[in-house]
Amino acid sequence: MAQPNFLSGALSGAEQATGLPPAGVFSNPIGFVAPAILQSDQSPEVKQEMAYIAEQLAKDPMAMRLFCDRIYLLLQYDLQSQQESAYS
């Protein structure tokens, strides 16, 4: 399988990739949550790309760490934006 262009470099792809819409409903009761890939209404091509990215990250601990750090920063930014909106 050819490597998607946004995965070129160590983690430049994860930093440059635009976000996908949410994978599904996030209000599932505890214990009744299917994996995001099953909840997703994305096309099979997008699901295959997501699986490929997950596989590549699983093989490279440093890439996984950078990816997780980037997700953490994005969540922090989102939380800050929500708080600013709530108090404005």
N, C-alpha and C positions, 0 to 999 in steps of 0.2 A: 504494500500500500504506500502510495506516495505521501511524503510528509507535507501537511498543510503549510502554506506559505507563512502563516503567522506563528509557526513554531520554529522558524529559523533562528539560529543563535541560541544562547544558553536559556534564556527565558524571555527574550524580546517579544515573542509571540503573545505570551500571557499578559505582558504589559501593554501591548498594542491592540489586542483583540477588543472589539466592541462587545458590550454585554448582550446576552441573549435575553429574551423575555423570560419571566419566571417559569420554572418547569411544571408547576401545577399549584394546586391549592395548598397553602401552608398551615391550615388550621386542622390538621389531622390529630385525632386523639393519640395519646401515648400508646405505643404498642401496636398501632394499626397504620404504620407508615410504610408505604412501598418505596423502593429506591426512586430517586428523582428520574432516572432514565425510563422507568415504567410509567411515571406520572406525566411525563412530558408529552405534549401534543406536537412536538417537532417532527419534521420529516425524517425518514430513515437515514438520509444522508447526514443530517445534523447529528442524529443520535450516534451514527458510526464515527463521526468526527470527534464527538465528545468522548466516546469510548477510547479512541486512539490517543487523545490527549491524556486521559486518565492513565492509560497504560504507560505512556512515556513518562509521566510524572512519577508513577510508582517505581519505575526503574532507576530514577535519578534523585537521590535524597536531597541534593542541593537545589535542584529545580523545584522539588516539592516544597522545600523550606521557603524559597523565594516566592513561589506561587501563594503559599499560605500567608506570608507576610503581606503580599500585595492585596489579597482578599481582606485581611485584617484592616489594612489602611483604607480600603474602599468602604468597608462597613463603618469604620470610625468616621469617615467623611460623611457618609449617608446619615449616620446618627446625629452628627453635628448640624447638618443641614436641616434635619427634621426638628431639632431643638430650636434652632434659630427661627424656623418658620412658626413654631408653636408660640414663641415668646415675642414675635414681632407684631 
